[in-house]
């Protein structure tokens, strides 16, 4: 198995585990009284900030209405994106915009 195949397998396993965990929590865990409220949190973007206030992760919509999950390295040099609307569903990009890895 090549390094590229191993990286793809690990990435797919990680995201599959995340989706499976979220799905099973929705299906099998009992709903709390608060979770059944009709009012919810609505936003176009959710950001995870580090101690310096820098965005390290985000979930949101872009200007075209396409959804995406973005994870940024600690030094800001690499960005991992997951977007079902993009031809490359998963991409690892360096700061200059060069795609280091993409799938499919």
N, C-alpha and C positions, 0 to 999 in steps of 0.2 A: 504494500500500500504506500503510495507516494505521500509526501508531506502535504501537498495540496488536497488530496483526497481525505487525509486524516483531519485537516483543518475544517473541511466541509462537513465531515461526519460529526465532529465535535460541536460545530456551530448548529447543525440541524438538531442534534440531541439536546443541546441547551435550550433552544427556542421551543422544541417539542415538549420538553419538560415543563417550561414556563406555561405554555398554552394548556397542556394537560392538567397542571396544577390549578390554574385559574378555572378551567372548565369543571373539574371535579369539586372544587370548593363551591361553585355556583349550584351544582346538581345535588351534592350529598350533604352539605352543611345546612343546619336549620337556619332560617332567616330570623334575624333579631327584629324587634319592634321598630327600631330606628331605620333599619334597612328597608322596611316596607313603606316608608313615607313616599308620597308622590313627588315631593320636592327633592331635587338632587343638585349635585354640583355640576354646573355646565360651564365649559370653557373651550376655547379654541386651542389652548396650549397649556401644558403642565410642564414645569421646569424643576429639575433637581439641581440646587446650587451647592457649591463647596463652601468652606469657611471664608474664602476670599470673595464670595459673591459671584464667582464664575459659573456659568451654566455647564454642567457636566453631563446631563441627560435631559432629554425632552421628548414629549409625546404631543403631537399636534397636527394641525392642518397648515399647508402652505398656501400661497396666494391663489393657486389653481384648485384648491379644495382637496388636494391629495393628502392622505394621512401618512404619518411616518413616525418612527422611533429613532432617536439619535443618541448615541453614546460617544462621549469625547474623552480622549486620554487625559491623564493628569497634567501633562505638559502642553496639551492642546495641539500636538502635532498630528494626531490620528483621530479620525472620526469613523465610527461604525454606524451605518444607517440600515434600517429595515423599513421598506415601503412596498406594499403590494401593488401600488400604482406605477412604480418605476420599472422599466424593463429589466434592470438588474435589481432584483428584490433585496438582496443583501450586498452591501458594498463597504469596503475598508478603504478610506481615502486619506492621503497625507495632506498637510496644510496647503501645499501648492495646488491641490486639486487633482493630482495624479492618482488614479485608482490603483491601489496596491493589490486588491483582491475583490472579486465580485462573483455572485451566483444568481441565477443559474448560468 
